[in-house]
Amino acid sequence: MSLFCVLICIPVIFSGCSSPDKGDTSDRLQIVATTGMITDLVSTIGGDRVSVVGLMGPGVDPHYYKATQGDLGHLSNADLIVYNGLFLEGKMEDIFIKMSRNKSVVAVSHVIDESSLRRPPEFKGHFDPHIWFDVGLWRQTISAVQTALSEAAPAHADSFQVRAQRYDRQLVDLNAWVREQVASIPPERRVLVTAHDAFGYFGQAYGLEVLGLQGISTVAEYGVNDVRRLVDLISDRKIPAIFVESSVPERSINAVREGCLARGHEVMIGGTLYSDAMGEAGRGADTYIGMVRTNVTTIVEALR
């Protein structure tokens, strides 16, 4: 073989042996998710077969959230859009309807039977969208994501199934742990007071009475009478702790605490709960499981 041939062949041989860039995401499903809980759910089941953009970061209230121009670009380029539904992302509903005309748009709540959903009278016929507070209900959304991913990328359906089954087992264990922890609170102290009525499913599933200053949605305003009503109830029943939420301004709960102090009842702020958004990365509440564990630990330590 001539030297000329060798020199020509060497680049061809080496180019054929080169490995793909591990950082390349061009062959992954491009997915947009709304809340942190859904972003975590999709990322967990999709693994390295998906690239997920989460629109709503720590501390963001989905009830108020409006899509930015950057969000619209991500949504337009996505292979799949995954959201909560039940009007949690109320200001984005029209966008989801429009996008669904030419791509897959999935509300994870659609797999939950209506008989399992709360329909509080003050929510004007709509269902309570905060389904992630009941771990048993949230388990059901795994199937919605697994199905959507498998339909979008059938070649990886087996991988999605394995990851979904593994995550389901983790949530079974988490659900049992929550029940065990809440059971350690004396029955007369199982009262959870928060800024808005986001924890209804939590109370229903685990046996706590839940009271919120605002309604299901933070869009609903609270007034002086709402504060007075809650102050009277907390003071009369000697409730030991109330809680702020990471995605709701603290002033509402601080007003309740000041009202209780004026009535001679010293109620403490039991801590910050993650309600409509997860926590900052690296602080323990940046995954769904971590968020649930952090919330339950905070509640139990304050009420027990």
PAVO-959059 format. One record per residue (C-alpha): residue in three letters; x, y, z. Coordinates in steps of 0.02 Angstrom, whole numbers, plus 50000, padded with zeros to 5 digits. Example, Ala and Ser with C-alpha at 12.3 -4.5 7.8 and 13.67 -1.06 7.14 Angstrom:
BEGIN
ala506154977550390 ser506844994750357 
//
This chain:
BEGIN
met500005000050000 ser500705017149953 leu501065030550082 phe499765041449995 cys498395028250024 val498855026250206 leu498745044850237 ile497045045750152 cys496325030650247 ile496885035550423 pro495645050150443 val494225039050381 ile494645025450507 phe494745037550652 ser493155046750605 gly492225030250604 cys492835026350781 ser492385043050858 ser491105042250998 pro489565053451001 asp489585068551114 lys488795063351278 gly488125080951297 asp487185079951132 thr485305080751161 ser484765081350979 asp484075063650983 arg483135065851146 leu481295070151160 gln481125088751187 ile479855091051325 val479145106251413 ala478375103951586 thr477525117251691 thr477785115051879 gly479315108251966 met478355092852021 ile477925088451841 thr479665092451780 asp480345080351909 leu479055067151862 val479465067951676 ser481345068451705 thr481255053351821 ile480275042551700 gly481125048851543 gly482915047651606 asp484235051051474 arg482975048751334 val482215065751367 ser482745083851382 val481525093251494 val481265111851510 gly480305116651668 leu479405133351653 met479065136751837 gly480535136751956 pro480645137452147 gly479445149652228 val478395152352071 asp476505152352093 pro475685142751949 his473995150951981 tyr474695167651924 tyr475995161751799 lys475955169151624 ala477045162351484 thr478495173251430 gln479115175051251 gly480505162851294 asp479215150451359 leu478225151751198 gly479805147551101 his480105132051208 leu478285126851191 ser478315128951002 asn479885118350985 ala479355104551105 asp478915086951050 leu477795085251203 ile477035097151330 val476555090651503 tyr475545100651629 asn474505097751785 gly472775102651725 leu471215105951830 phe471545124551798 leu473105124951907 glu473965134151765 gly472405144251731 lys473235158451636 met474015146151512 glu472475136051466 asp472225144951299 ile474045141551253 phe473845122951289 ile472285122151181 lys473175130851037 met474735120051050 ser473705103951055 arg473185106850875 asn474875101350810 lys475755092150950 ser475465081051101 val474905090951254 val474545080451409 ala473745085151575 val474365072251701 ser472755074151802 his471705066651662 val472065048951724 ile471285052151895 asp469465047451913 glu468355062151959 ser467705052552110 ser469445054352188 leu469535073152160 arg469005086652283 arg467705099052224 pro467625112552360 pro466045123152351 glu467035139352349 phe467935133952190 lys466365136752085 gly466165119252016 his468005116351976 phe469095102952054 asp470515106152176 pro472085104752067 his473345101452207 ile473365082652179 trp475215080252220 phe474875082152407 asp474105064852409 val475545053452363 gly474315039652318 leu473465051052191 trp475115057252122 arg475635039252091 gln474245038251963 thr475035051951859 ile476525040551826 ser475485030951698 ala475005047051608 val476825051851583 gln477395034251540 thr476055032651406 ala476425049751332 leu478295046251323 ser478025028951249 glu476885035851114 ala478145049451072 ala479645037451069 pro479025019451048 ala480805012851030 his481145017351211 ala479485011351284 asp480314997251382 ser481515009451464 phe480095020951513 gln479135006351587 val480605000651694 arg480895018151761 ala479045020851792 gln478895004751891 arg480425009051994 tyr479735026352034 asp478035019152078 arg478845008052210 gln479725023252282 leu478065032352298 val477255017352382 asp478615018152514 leu478435037052528 asn476555035752553 ala476785023252695 trp478105034452775 val476955049652771 arg475555039952857 glu476755033852991 gln477415051353025 val475715059853034 ala475085046353151 ser476385052153277 ile475495069053297 pro474245068953442 pro472485068253366 glu471945084853444 arg473435093553362 arg473145087353186 val472635104353119 leu473615111952976 val473425130752951 thr474235138252795 ala474145153652685 his472965145952556 asp471955130152548 ala473215119952449 phe473365105452570 gly471605098552557 tyr472145082352477 phe473505080352608 gly472235082152748 gln470995070552663 ala472295057052634 tyr473205057652800 gly471915063152927 leu472245081552962 glu471025095952969 val471635109052846 leu471265127552859 gly471835140952737 leu471705159752742 gln471405160552555 gly470445148452447 ile471075134752332 ser471835147552213 thr472965161552271 val472095172552142 ala470665173952268 glu470955188552386 tyr470725187452574 gly469945200952681 val469875206952861 asn468445195052900 asp469465180252837 val470905184952951 arg469745187453099 arg468885170753070 leu470535161453067 val471215170953218 asp469675166453320 leu469785148153272 ile471645146553309 ser471505155753475 asp469955146453534 arg470705129453494 lys472465133853553 ile473245127953390 pro475135128353421 ala475815132253249 ile475375139553080 phe476385138552919 val476985149952780 glu477165143852601 ser478655146052488 ser477605152152341 val476445163752438 pro476945180352521 glu477175178752710 arg476165194252752 ser474515184752756 ile475075172152888 asn476005185752984 ala474365195352996 val473525179953070 arg474935177553196 glu474845195753251 gly472965194053273 cys473215178753383 leu474515187753488 ala473285202153512 arg472045189453581 gly473335182553701 his473725166553606 glu475545164553558 val475545154053400 met477205150453319 ile477675149953136 gly478005131453115 gly479075133652962 thr478965135652774 leu478015122852673 tyr478245119552488 ser476515120352414 asp476385125152230 ala478255124852195 met479745114452247 gly481315120952332 glu482985127352272 ala484245114652208 gly485285106552343 arg484135110952488 gly483225094452504 ala481565099452426 asp482105100252244 thr481275083752198 tyr479495078252227 ile480015065152355 gly481165077452441 met479795090652445 val478545078652525 arg479805072852655 thr480305090752697 asn478495096352716 val477995081652823 thr479505083452936 thr479145102052958 ile477305098852999 val477625084553119 glu479005093453215 ala477915108953239 leu476295100253287 arg476965085553387 
//
